[in-house]
């Protein structure tokens, strides 16, 4: 084409821009509604304020608050708590 | 053709620090780590410092030397379309808009990130999504910024990235 190099570079950059939109978002494996309800019920009964449930590295990761502490709680597929991380 | 001193040391250190810190946080650092948070707060401090410098700093660092002007931006775009090469000494009008965009976006990223650590918004979906959308917008802006700087450098025959390292724009018209 007749376009000068600077204009061509700009066009290429503009075409590449939409691709960067994908970079920042996480891809979550889905949890089923039933799984979420079980987790929510179990933890709420134990005194947790459950905020969010997702999967990470094969475990369920739950954002919750208990006793004034912000927590990330990891559960295995049998719904046992395997790890609790406090947000300082 | 002459060599013009444009960017003071603060502006240059600020610019490249932001590049490194934002790049690290957006692309490399584990987003659930303490380091991610600390870098985020460091970016906010950097932006606040830049804003102060924009009020009291050297000539081309001051916001008054590159106000956000729609008419000036339009004029610059028609210059480009018409093949006119008018070299601006400090930030160009379009550059100014990009800078204000990035300053505000970085602050909002920091704010949304901070909110995610509060009891009120811990684990809420919207704060996290807002944070991610803002980061994507910043990344898009950075790509556009780099493309524009390369484009303008070639069009005006002034090495702009180099100027942001040395502080001097070479090859400027008399």
Contacts between the chains, C-beta under 8 A, distances in Angstrom:
chain1	res1	chain2	res2	distance
A	5	B	154	6.6
A	6	B	150	7.5
A	6	B	151	4.7
A	6	B	154	4.2
A	6	B	155	5.1
A	7	B	151	7.5
A	9	B	147	6.6
A	9	B	150	5.9
A	9	B	151	6.1
A	9	B	154	7.6
A	10	B	147	5.5
A	10	B	148	7.4
A	10	B	151	4.7
A	13	B	143	6.2
A	13	B	144	7.0
A	13	B	146	7.4
A	13	B	147	3.3
A	14	B	144	7.7
A	14	B	147	7.2
A	16	B	143	6.8
A	17	B	140	5.4
A	17	B	143	5.6
A	17	B	144	6.6
A	20	B	136	6.8
A	20	B	139	4.6
A	20	B	140	5.3
A	20	B	143	5.7
A	21	B	136	5.0
A	21	B	139	7.9
A	21	B	140	6.6
A	23	B	26	7.5
A	23	B	27	7.7
A	23	B	136	6.6
A	23	B	139	5.8
A	24	B	26	7.0
A	24	B	132	4.7
A	24	B	133	7.6
A	24	B	135	4.1
A	24	B	136	4.3
A	24	B	139	6.6
A	25	B	132	5.2
A	25	B	136	7.1
A	26	B	132	7.5
A	50	B	123	7.9
A	51	B	122	5.8
A	51	B	123	2.6
A	51	B	124	6.4
A	52	B	123	3.8
A	52	B	124	7.2
A	52	B	125	6.7
A	63	B	122	6.1
A	63	B	123	2.9
A	64	B	123	6.9
A	65	B	119	6.2
A	65	B	122	6.1
A	65	B	123	7.9
A	68	B	119	7.7
A	70	B	117	7.3
A	70	B	119	6.5
A	70	B	122	4.7
A	72	B	32	7.7
A	87	B	117	6.4
A	87	B	122	7.3
A	88	B	34	7.6
